[in-house]
Amino acid sequence: MQNDISIGGVYLPGLLVMMLAAFVVARVVWQILSWTGFYSLVWHRALFNLALYILILGTMCSLSDRLFS
């Protein structure tokens, strides 16, 4: 993963940018799961969403390491 990313001359940590991108992807996935009624099978929705967000973030970080190294 890149250490710093420059956006308009402002340097942001690479992990912060990845966290924001993962949040956007997770919101889309959460909306799809909500529309399909999947959450009726989930015991604790907030914990499930947190775990899903962490999985998406980990996957994105892992893929960025492989693509940019």
N, C-alpha and C positions, 0 to 999 in steps of 0.2 A: 504494500500500500504506500502511496506517496505520502511524504511527511507533511508538506504544506502545499496548499493550492491557492493561487493568486486569483482573486475575483475583483476586478476593477482596482488593482493596486493594494487590496487588503488581503493579507495572508490569513487563511483559515486552516485549522488542522484538518488533515485528510479524513480522520475519523468522524469529525463533525459533519462534513459533507456527505460521507457515507451514511451516517445516521439519518440525515434529512432525506436522502434518496430512499433509504429503506423504509422510512415512515410513510412516504408517499406510496410506495409499492404496497405496504401493509394495509394502508387505508383502502386501496382498491380491492385487495383480497378480502378484507373484512366486509366491505360492501357486497361483494359477490356472495360471500358465505351467508350474509344476512338475507339477501334476496332469495337464496335457494332454501332457506329454512334449516340450514345445518346447525345453527346454534341451539335448536331444540334438543339436540343430542349431547350438547356440552354441559358439564356440571357447573363450571365456574367460568363465565364468559371472559372476565377480565384477566384471569390467569392464562386462559387459552390464548387470548390476544397478545399478552406479553411474551409467551413462549413462541408464538408464531413470528412476532417482531424480531426476537433474538435469533431465530432460525434464518429469517430473511437477511438480517444484518450480517450474520456469520457467513452466509452463502455469498453475499455481495462482496465482502472483504476478501474471502478466499478466491473468488473469481478475479477480482481486481489485482491481487498479487500475481496470479498466473498470467493475466493479460499484459500487465505493465512491467514485468520483470524480464 
